[in-house]
Amino acid sequence: MTETRPRTLFDKIWDAHVVEALPDGTAILYIDKHLTHEVTSPQAFEALRAAGRKVRRPDATIAVVDHNIATDASRYGTIEDPESRQQVETLERNVAEFGVPYIPLTDARQGIVHVIGPELGLSLPGMTIVCGDSHTSTHGALGALAFGIGTSEVEHVLATQTLLQKPAKNMRVTVDGTLPVGCTAKDIVLAIIGHIGTAGGNGHVIEYAGEAIRALDMAGRMTVCNMSIEAGARAGMVAPDQTTFDYVKGRPFAPKGEAFDSAVAWWSTLPSDPGAHFDREVRLDAAQIIPQVTWGTSPEDVLPITGVVPNPADQADEAKRAQVQRMLDYMGLTPGQRLQDLKVDVVFIGSCTNSRIEDLRVAASIARGRKVADGVRALVVPGSGLVKAQAESEGLNRVFRDAGFEWREAGCSMCLGMNPDKLKPGQRCASTSNRNFEGRQGPGGRTHLLSPAMAAAAALAGRLADVRDFQPKGA
Amino acid sequence: MRAFTTLTGIAAPLPQANVDTDKIIPARFLKTIARTGLGKNLFANVRYREDGSENPDFILNREPYRQSEILIAYENFGCGSSREHAPWALLDFGIRCVIAPDFGDIFHNNSFKNGILPIRLPRAICEQLMEDAKLGANARLTVDLERQVVVRPNGEEIPFEVDAFRKHLLLNGLDDIGQTMQRAPAIDGFEAKQRAAQPWLYA
């Protein structure tokens, strides 16, 4: 078939993976890589077993534990929590029975599924990638179509290596210009979510484009794509370019030699064609971005750090007034309060959004030679065992420890309140994670989302702080 | 999967936007290896007080809404995490239909897989249905999937859209994996072609 219509990056990857199109537009879409973890897979394996089905392509599947494990040394003994233990043991039984490759807790490569996928070269440009986790959008940074699925879909992929999907609409978010000093990828994506809202991307796949996105390293692009789901989009993508190819080259599961060259030749055809149709276009100017922090309980409730807590009375309609009031009550905030006056109890640097070596380097550059404020508990949780080892080889663990941060083992940790790392009711946390929902980091916990640099600054100041006031000190 | 044809029941009003899946079921209840029994954890953070007792202000703790089979909410219902525990918890409680202006995409998919019908209707209509729902047992709603209408207590019929393929699966209670497995030869063919063009995907 000759394709003459200009196509987007999404269109091209979609078209290359349609096994069969059904009359109503639903496609049987082939899945190249399936990442699984302990929380959303047990019911899928159980259903396969009950139906007498096999895993169609164990070689395209990989399993790891990340969500409910502890991030201290206790995890290498018996897992204390009986339910967490059962979930990990169930995964281990399932991968053995179905022949799925597995990275156990004791493996140096263990880590958050969305950190290890790209890091190990399991996730590649042009692929369709799924995982029973909404932050699968992260892998789109490589120029892949990557999205989160539910457990029934996990089962569908295990059994058939396909999914039944309707094509998403195309949205392009173009970020022009140069990011000011003190701002990072996290500030870009928070600003985007603030602009389009948490339902802004519903039904769409977002392609991030423009000078400021091109200038990001792969870790930054992963941070942006990671939070596509917080903008309502199941997937976010960045067109593969030389930065992508340089990142992929030499990774353990990436193609080598001639195979790499022919892969690059295909990957190079993937960027959106000039004139390709986008159902929605959004533009932002990077130069206007000020370090961002959320104040409410939805990621769209975000403001520059120089801002003040909003007043419900300023809201146009009654429903919105009630909603803002509810958030202020939950967050323990008063209208007009300066964000920089908000004292924090806990600082969390980690999660699939911001736990890569680049994130830790930035945070360490702020923490170096300074001290965490009295009464603040500050955690640094590397995204994987390999990130942790790399950071230790650069001495970042000492920088953090000397400053009074805890240096922990890899895992999802305090992002989601299902392992021992949780907030206590009423605690206020500056967090580099992705969701500030009520109770997300533990019942009653109050989350302010921000960048790793901003989190480090908050730990030192003991309150939300403007990282631009903290110039890095020499090594 | 249980088929969904028509449903007449009590609708609970939940007049909030952005009801996320962490709110529908907090992460600490995801440490299960079963699909059932999650109804008691539905909306746990707002449904129970700190001492574990019921919060009498929460809608699902009040009669007749303990028997709700339909939920009416506002924009972006089910946003956030991909956890299928959210529809499992709703289903286990007894909810088989959620009506809202729009839904988080993954929740929307997950609902269909579990015999829950998510219906998108404009905000203004959701506001009317919210008022109906506040009348409780005196105002049952009927959802007719075959005819694609919601019938208000006053008899007014509100049409809604649904994908033809999903409607077919729901009406017949079909397992879509079984359907796809019948297409195995097409999948074999795709793999053979892909393996030739991109051998590194099969290394």
Interface residues (C-beta under 8 A of the other chain):
Chain A: V19 E20 L22 P23 D24 T26 I28 Y30 D32 V39 T40 P42 Q43 E46 A51 R53 R56 D59 A60 H67 N68 D81 E83 S84 Q86 Q87 T90 L124 G126 M127 G132 D133 S134 T136 F147 G148 I149 G150 T151 S152 E153 E155 H156 A159 T160 Q161 T162 L164 K166 T198 A199 N202 G203 I229 G232 A233 R234 P255 A259 F260 S262 A263 W266 S298 A319 Q323 L416 G417 M418 P425 R435 F437 E438 G439 R440 P443
Chain B: P15 Q16 A17 N18 D20 D22 K23 P26 A27 R28 L30 K31 T32 I33 A34 R35 N45 V46 E50 Y74 E75 N76 C79 G80 S81 S82 R83 E84 P87 D102 F103 G104 D105 I106 N109 N110 K113 N114 D163 A164 F165 D176 I177 Q179 T180 M181 R183 A184 A186 I187 G189 F190 E191 Q194 A197 Q198 P199 W200 L201 Y202 A203
